[in-house]
């Protein structure tokens, strides 16, 4: 697969398959925190369906929902929260959502943790990046800060977790609140500070067919693949919790 940077309502990473020119293209929009999981799952799906190319755009869930509600030509949409998915099902632009994974927050810090961060409370006194409140990771962050009684004067309100993670990896900030799977995917570029289970916040991932898709059967096959089929093993291997 080849990676292309694209601009939509938010900066998005688009992954397209490399099948034959006669292949059908399944267009998928997915939350940025699913980048590694859906890229691998799409490759596996293409292997099982050699007549299909899967083209995926990754961005913040709220931006993807706005695009779908505006009539973007998408077959399948996957979000990092039920609430964001509901903005599409309520509008009638997506149907029959299925929960296929969950995730938890984590604190990402640059290698070596130069600011010496040990807990959520420490984020009140350091340069911290978080997601904008309208995206699922931002909403989860707001809930985490409320649970812990922590006030953070964030240096940035970013459109998705990958942007937050990039700031941490580039040492632009002392810490960022992202999902546990994002820290894991970043490898040695960052370190994770665990958040205690009794205050941590989890989010559910939902996938649905876009109502106006003209490839309903193919879209449903991909949804089944990631929610009950081999895609579940991919998600498990990358640290997602399964429903």
VENKABEL-V462519 format. One record per residue. SS is DSSP state (H for helix, E for strand, L for the rest). OMEGA is omega in whole degrees, -180 to 180 (none if undefined). D_FIRST is the distance of its C-alpha to the first C-alpha in whole Angstrom. Layout:
ss;omega;d_first
SS;OMEGA;D_FIRST
SS;OMEGA;D_FIRST
//
This chain:
ss;omega;d_first
L;179;0
E;-177;4
E;180;7
E;175;10
E;180;13
E;177;15
E;173;19
L;174;21
L;174;24
L;177;22
E;-174;19
E;175;16
E;-179;12
E;179;10
E;-179;7
E;-179;6
L;-176;5
L;-180;6
L;-177;9
L;-179;13
L;-180;15
L;-176;17
L;172;14
E;179;16
E;174;14
E;-176;14
E;-175;14
E;171;15
E;-174;16
E;178;16
E;-175;19
H;179;17
H;177;18
H;-173;16
H;-177;13
H;-176;12
H;-177;14
H;174;12
H;179;8
H;180;10
H;179;12
H;177;9
H;179;8
H;179;11
H;178;13
H;179;10
H;178;12
H;-178;15
L;-173;15
L;178;14
L;-176;15
E;168;13
E;177;10
E;178;10
E;-174;10
E;171;11
E;178;13
E;178;14
E;175;18
L;-175;22
H;-178;23
H;178;26
H;179;24
H;179;22
H;178;25
H;-180;27
H;180;24
H;180;24
H;178;28
L;176;28
L;179;26
L;-178;23
L;-176;21
L;178;19
L;-176;19
E;178;19
E;180;20
E;-177;20
E;-179;22
L;173;24
L;176;27
H;-179;29
H;180;31
H;176;28
H;-178;27
H;178;31
H;177;31
H;180;29
H;177;31
L;179;34
L;180;33
L;-178;32
L;176;29
E;-176;27
E;173;29
E;179;29
E;180;27
E;174;26
E;-177;26
E;180;24
E;170;24
E;-178;26
E;179;26
E;179;28
E;173;29
E;175;29
E;175;31
E;178;28
E;177;30
E;180;29
L;-179;30
L;178;33
L;-174;34
L;180;36
L;177;38
L;-178;39
L;-179;38
L;-176;39
L;177;39
H;-178;38
H;-179;41
H;-178;41
H;-180;38
H;-173;41
H;-179;42
L;177;39
L;-175;36
E;174;34
E;178;31
E;175;30
E;175;28
L;-173;30
L;-178;32
L;177;31
L;-174;27
H;-179;28
H;177;27
H;177;30
H;178;32
H;178;32
H;179;33
H;178;36
H;178;37
H;-179;36
H;178;39
H;-180;41
H;-176;41
H;-179;42
L;-176;44
L;175;42
L;-178;42
L;174;39
L;-172;39
L;178;36
L;177;35
E;173;32
E;-168;31
E;-175;27
L;180;25
L;-176;23
H;-179;22
H;176;20
H;176;22
H;-178;25
H;178;23
H;178;22
H;180;26
H;-178;27
H;180;25
L;179;26
L;176;29
L;-179;30
L;178;32
L;-178;34
E;174;32
E;177;29
E;-177;29
E;174;26
E;-179;25
H;-179;25
H;179;22
H;177;21
H;179;23
H;-178;22
H;-178;18
H;178;19
H;-175;21
H;-177;24
H;-180;23
E;174;26
E;-179;28
E;170;29
E;-175;33
L;176;33
L;-178;35
L;-177;38
L;-174;37
L;177;40
L;-176;39
L;-177;35
L;177;33
E;178;31
E;179;29
E;178;27
E;-178;24
E;179;24
E;-177;22
E;173;23
E;175;23
E;-172;24
L;-176;27
L;179;26
L;177;23
L;177;24
L;-174;22
H;-177;24
H;180;24
H;177;20
H;180;20
H;177;22
H;179;20
H;179;17
H;177;20
H;-179;22
H;-176;19
H;-175;18
H;180;22
L;-175;24
L;-177;21
L;179;19
H;178;17
H;178;20
H;177;20
H;-180;17
H;179;19
H;-179;22
H;-178;20
L;173;19
L;175;22
L;173;23
E;-177;26
L;-177;26
L;none;29
//
